[in-house]
Amino acid sequence: MGVPEALGDLGLGWVELSVVLEETGAHLAATPLLQQVVALDVLTRAASAGASARRSGTHAAETAARWLPALVAGEVRAEQSVGGTWTVSGRTQPAIFASHAAIVLVNTPAGVLLVDLADVCGPPDREPAMDFSRALDWLEFVSTPAVRIGDADAATTLLDAGAIAHSCELLGSDARLLDRSVAWDGR
């Protein structure tokens, strides 16, 4: 929804996306919308930085541009995960809906890395969790190939976007819970 219309999406800004995410949270929708929105934001920024990326000899813009159309069309899903290292070795923090993802964005102090889960034998199996509406997974990387699609500033932007998006979803679910509590107390 937040990808520009020229790339086949709605072109919504963060204000409009916040309203959508708040309603998603209010209805406790079991969908990876939040993760999709954040990943698409990072990939759109990386694709738009194509000229400077090509000059520096990296393939970040090409990688981002390759994944954007499939993500916008809903053919693949992305998952944001906080953790990993520059070598993309180690176990991540819990990642919601990673078992449904085709790619993962790994946030590191050095920047944002894109990992194609096909390089690690596909998405992980869904782990048991108390909330059955949200798949919870941990990702294990052992010298997994990745493409750096953003620098340290992009990593900060990714964390900020994720925090804002999660806050919007939580605001929606908390508002719904408060409304129902007040309605119950009024009986």
Rosetta blueprint (number, residue, H / E / L):
1 M L
2 G L
3 V L
4 P L
5 E H
6 A H
7 L H
8 G L
9 D L
10 L L
11 G L
12 L L
13 G L
14 W H
15 V H
16 E H
17 L H
18 S H
19 V H
20 V H
21 L H
22 E H
23 E H
24 T H
25 G H
26 A H
27 H L
28 L L
29 A L
30 A L
31 T L
32 P L
33 L H
34 L H
35 Q H
36 Q H
37 V H
38 V H
39 A H
40 L H
41 D H
42 V H
43 L H
44 T H
45 R H
46 A H
47 A H
48 S H
49 A L
50 G H
51 A H
52 S H
53 A H
54 R H
55 R H
56 S L
57 G L
58 T L
59 H L
60 A H
61 A H
62 E H
63 T H
64 A H
65 A H
66 R H
67 W H
68 L H
69 P H
70 A H
71 L H
72 V H
73 A L
74 G L
75 E L
76 V L
77 R L
78 A E
79 E E
80 Q E
81 S E
82 V E
83 G L
84 G L
85 T L
86 W L
87 T L
88 V L
89 S L
90 G E
91 R E
92 T L
93 Q L
94 P L
95 A E
96 I E
97 F L
98 A H
99 S H
100 H H
101 A L
102 A L
103 I E
104 V E
105 L E
106 V E
107 N E
108 T E
109 P L
110 A L
111 G E
112 V E
113 L E
114 L E
115 V E
116 D E
117 L H
118 A H
119 D H
120 V H
121 C L
122 G L
123 P L
124 P L
125 D L
126 R L
127 E E
128 P L
129 A L
130 M L
131 D L
132 F L
133 S L
134 R L
135 A L
136 L E
137 D E
138 W L
139 L L
140 E E
141 F E
142 V L
143 S L
144 T L
145 P L
146 A L
147 V E
148 R E
149 I E
150 G E
151 D L
152 A H
153 D H
154 A H
155 A H
156 T H
157 T H
158 L H
159 L H
160 D H
161 A H
162 G H
163 A H
164 I H
165 A H
166 H H
167 S H
168 C H
169 E H
170 L H
171 L H
172 G H
173 S H
174 D H
175 A H
176 R H
177 L H
178 L H
179 D H
180 R H
181 S H
182 V H
183 A H
184 W H
185 D H
186 G L
187 R L
